[in-house]
């Protein structure tokens, strides 16, 4: 998204004012998988100038933050996936380990 941020910015800037208002962003916020509440938080966090609109530099900061958030979410999902696979394998091996332990206990005087 960052590589195409100017194109996306121009699409969101419906009135070609050089800024994106909350209303403009909300109309196409679904493209970012954001609801209206999240969009208001974004504007609060990234509207450095305090003019209730994002200019292009503020919007670029937003796109970079989105990229970082996506990377973080991918790491979390990967960690969860690994944990699930480990748990699955541990459950599959449990009967085998019990059998081995039982066999060892029976063989050892």
Secondary structure, DSSP 4 states (H G I P E B T S, - for coil): -GGGHHHHHHHH-TT-SSEEEHHHHHHHGGGGT--HHHHHHHHHHH-TT-SSEEEHHHHHHHHHHHHHHHHHHHHHHHHHHHHHHHHHHHHHHHHHHHHHHHHHHHH--
